[in-house]
Amino acid sequence: MLPDLFTPTVQHALDIIGIFVFATSGALLAVRKNFDVFGIAMLAMVTALGGGLFRDLIIGAVPPAAFTDFGYFITPLVAATLVFFLHPEVQRINTTINVFDAAGLGLFCVTGTTKAYEYGLGLPQSAALGLATAVGGGVIRDVLANEVPSLLRDREMYAVPAIVGAGLVAVFIAFDVLDGVTSTVAVVAAFCFRLLAMRYHWRAPRAWNRRSSVAEDEASV
């Protein structure tokens, strides 16, 4: 049994913050796509909760936390409402949103990995579900919005930082050193990696010796 990484109150607060930020990013994409109010709410919900729902269904943690904790369920709707009425103002602080999004990415890849391991999965499988927790909602969001999922075209390295964070947790578990300090190290590592990728426009490598004649902008349509 793994030690409690954070107190329940702190863990819940961090989860709510991460859900709110992910929901905001989903709602902003819906606005850019000219979706109606239902579409904005739906994209906010799936972005914020999709990864956690997928993880919980895989490991058998049912009913999922999104349906047992009212805060988890209502937070994306609050974010969607704010974006619906205040999206120009929210868009102006998009850089701040991206910073919090990076923090949510780091937090969810760590908590997702630890929860999967606590339910009996092996370390590689737990790390994979940690990644799914962090990026799964974004994949569903992009599919619904008719976008190429960022997981498949990892501009500015969205998935790679989550892999690093989840992998560190797996290593810490393997060496029996996972605690509040080392889990924070994993969160910060994923967070800083993501910020650096955004700052310097890093991206995951494409096919070796690529000879595609399709322009990057055309491929992204």
C-alpha positions as CSV (number, residue, x, y, z in Angstrom):
1,M,0.0,0.0,0.0
2,L,1.4,3.4,-1.0
3,P,1.6,6.2,1.6
4,D,-0.9,9.1,1.4
5,L,1.0,11.6,-0.8
6,F,-1.2,14.6,0.3
7,T,-3.8,15.1,2.9
8,P,-7.4,14.4,1.6
9,T,-8.2,18.1,1.7
10,V,-5.1,19.2,-0.2
11,Q,-5.6,16.4,-2.7
12,H,-9.2,17.4,-3.3
13,A,-8.3,21.0,-3.7
14,L,-5.5,20.2,-6.2
15,D,-7.9,17.9,-8.2
16,I,-10.5,20.7,-8.4
17,I,-8.0,23.2,-9.6
18,G,-6.7,20.8,-12.3
19,I,-10.3,20.0,-13.4
20,F,-11.2,23.7,-13.6
21,V,-8.1,24.6,-15.7
22,F,-8.6,21.6,-18.1
23,A,-12.3,22.5,-18.4
24,T,-11.4,26.1,-19.2
25,S,-9.1,25.0,-22.0
26,G,-11.9,22.8,-23.5
27,A,-14.5,25.5,-23.3
28,L,-12.1,28.0,-25.0
29,L,-11.6,25.6,-27.9
30,A,-15.4,25.2,-28.1
31,V,-15.7,29.0,-28.4
32,R,-13.1,29.1,-31.1
33,K,-15.0,26.4,-33.0
34,N,-18.2,28.5,-32.6
35,F,-20.0,25.8,-30.6
36,D,-23.3,26.6,-28.8
37,V,-23.7,26.6,-25.1
38,F,-24.3,22.8,-24.9
39,G,-21.1,22.2,-27.0
40,I,-19.1,24.5,-24.7
41,A,-20.3,22.6,-21.6
42,M,-19.7,19.2,-23.2
43,L,-16.1,20.1,-24.3
44,A,-15.4,21.4,-20.8
45,M,-16.7,18.3,-19.2
46,V,-14.9,15.8,-21.4
47,T,-11.6,17.7,-21.2
48,A,-11.7,17.9,-17.5
49,L,-13.0,14.4,-16.6
50,G,-12.4,12.2,-19.6
51,G,-8.9,11.0,-18.6
52,G,-10.0,10.2,-15.0
53,L,-13.1,8.4,-16.2
54,F,-11.1,6.2,-18.5
55,R,-8.6,5.3,-15.8
56,D,-11.3,4.6,-13.2
57,L,-13.2,2.3,-15.6
58,I,-10.1,0.4,-16.6
59,I,-9.1,-0.2,-13.0
60,G,-12.6,-0.9,-11.8
61,A,-12.9,2.1,-9.5
62,V,-16.7,2.4,-10.0
63,P,-18.7,4.5,-9.9
64,P,-15.9,6.9,-11.0
65,A,-15.1,9.9,-8.7
66,A,-16.6,12.3,-11.3
67,F,-20.0,10.8,-10.4
68,T,-19.6,10.4,-6.7
69,D,-18.1,13.8,-5.9
70,F,-20.3,16.8,-6.6
71,G,-17.3,19.1,-6.8
72,Y,-15.7,17.1,-9.6
73,F,-19.0,17.2,-11.5
74,I,-20.0,20.8,-11.1
75,T,-16.5,22.4,-11.5
76,P,-16.4,21.9,-15.3
77,L,-19.9,23.5,-15.6
78,V,-18.7,26.5,-13.6
79,A,-15.7,26.9,-15.9
80,A,-17.9,26.6,-19.0
81,T,-20.3,29.2,-17.7
82,L,-17.4,31.7,-17.0
83,V,-16.0,31.1,-20.5
84,F,-19.4,31.4,-22.1
85,F,-19.9,34.9,-20.6
86,L,-16.3,36.1,-20.2
87,H,-14.4,34.4,-23.0
88,P,-12.6,37.5,-24.3
89,E,-11.3,38.2,-20.8
90,V,-10.3,34.6,-20.3
91,Q,-8.6,34.5,-23.7
92,R,-6.5,37.4,-22.6
93,I,-5.0,35.4,-19.8
94,N,-4.4,32.4,-22.0
95,T,-0.7,32.3,-21.0
96,T,-1.7,32.0,-17.3
97,I,-4.2,29.3,-18.3
98,N,-1.4,27.4,-20.0
99,V,0.8,27.6,-16.9
100,F,-2.0,26.1,-14.8
101,D,-2.7,23.6,-17.5
102,A,0.9,22.4,-17.3
103,A,0.5,22.2,-13.5
104,G,-2.6,20.1,-13.9
105,L,-0.8,17.8,-16.4
106,G,1.9,17.2,-13.9
107,L,-0.5,16.6,-11.0
108,F,-2.8,14.2,-12.9
109,C,0.0,12.1,-14.4
110,V,1.3,11.5,-10.9
111,T,-2.0,10.8,-9.2
112,G,-3.2,8.7,-12.1
113,T,-0.2,6.5,-11.9
114,T,-0.4,6.0,-8.1
115,K,-4.1,5.3,-8.2
116,A,-3.7,2.6,-10.9
117,Y,-0.8,1.0,-8.9
118,E,-3.0,0.9,-5.8
119,Y,-5.6,-1.0,-7.7
120,G,-3.1,-3.8,-8.5
121,L,-1.6,-2.8,-11.9
122,G,2.0,-3.3,-12.7
123,L,4.4,-0.4,-12.9
124,P,4.4,0.0,-16.8
125,Q,0.6,-0.3,-16.9
126,S,0.2,2.2,-14.0
127,A,2.5,4.7,-15.8
128,A,0.4,4.2,-19.0
129,L,-2.8,5.0,-17.1
130,G,-1.1,8.0,-15.5
131,L,-0.5,9.3,-19.0
132,A,-4.1,8.5,-20.0
133,T,-5.3,10.4,-16.9
134,A,-3.3,13.5,-17.9
135,V,-4.0,13.6,-21.6
136,G,-7.1,11.4,-22.2
137,G,-9.6,14.3,-21.8
138,G,-7.7,16.3,-24.3
139,V,-7.8,13.5,-26.8
140,I,-11.6,13.2,-26.5
141,R,-11.9,17.0,-26.7
142,D,-9.9,17.2,-30.0
143,V,-11.8,14.3,-31.6
144,L,-15.1,16.0,-30.8
145,A,-13.8,19.3,-32.1
146,N,-12.5,17.7,-35.3
147,E,-8.9,18.4,-34.5
148,V,-5.9,16.1,-34.8
149,P,-5.4,15.0,-31.2
150,S,-2.3,16.6,-29.5
151,L,-1.3,13.1,-28.3
152,L,-0.7,12.1,-32.0
153,R,1.0,15.3,-33.0
154,D,2.8,16.4,-29.9
155,R,3.4,20.0,-30.6
156,E,5.3,21.7,-27.7
157,M,5.5,18.3,-26.1
158,Y,2.2,17.8,-24.2
159,A,2.4,14.0,-23.8
160,V,6.1,13.7,-23.3
161,P,6.1,15.6,-20.0
162,A,3.3,13.5,-18.7
163,I,5.3,10.4,-19.6
164,V,8.3,11.7,-17.7
165,G,6.1,12.4,-14.6
166,A,4.4,9.0,-14.7
167,G,7.7,7.3,-15.4
168,L,9.3,9.0,-12.4
169,V,6.5,7.8,-10.2
170,A,7.0,4.2,-11.4
171,V,10.7,4.4,-10.7
172,F,10.1,5.8,-7.2
173,I,7.6,3.0,-6.5
174,A,10.0,0.4,-7.7
175,F,12.7,1.7,-5.3
176,D,10.1,2.1,-2.5
177,V,10.8,5.8,-2.1
178,L,7.5,7.3,-3.2
179,D,6.3,9.8,-0.7
180,G,5.0,13.4,-0.6
181,V,8.5,14.8,-1.5
182,T,9.3,12.5,-4.3
183,S,5.8,12.7,-5.8
184,T,6.2,16.5,-5.7
185,V,9.5,16.1,-7.6
186,A,7.6,14.1,-10.3
187,V,4.9,16.8,-10.5
188,V,7.5,19.6,-10.8
189,A,9.5,17.7,-13.4
190,A,6.5,17.2,-15.7
191,F,5.4,20.8,-15.0
192,C,8.8,22.4,-15.8
193,F,9.3,20.2,-18.8
194,R,6.0,21.3,-20.2
195,L,6.8,25.0,-19.6
196,L,10.2,24.7,-21.3
197,A,8.6,23.0,-24.2
198,M,6.1,25.8,-24.6
199,R,8.8,28.4,-24.2
200,Y,11.2,27.0,-26.7
201,H,8.6,25.3,-29.0
202,W,10.0,21.8,-28.5
203,R,8.2,18.9,-30.2
204,A,8.5,15.2,-30.3
205,P,10.6,13.8,-33.1
206,R,8.9,12.8,-36.3
207,A,9.7,9.8,-38.6
208,W,13.4,9.4,-39.3
209,N,14.5,10.7,-42.7
210,R,11.0,11.9,-43.4
211,R,10.3,12.7,-47.0
212,S,6.6,13.8,-46.8
213,S,5.6,16.4,-49.4
214,V,2.7,17.5,-47.3
215,A,3.3,20.9,-45.7
216,E,3.0,21.2,-42.0
217,D,0.0,23.6,-42.2
218,E,-1.8,21.3,-44.7
219,A,-1.2,18.3,-42.5
220,S,-2.8,20.0,-39.5
221,V,-6.1,20.7,-41.3
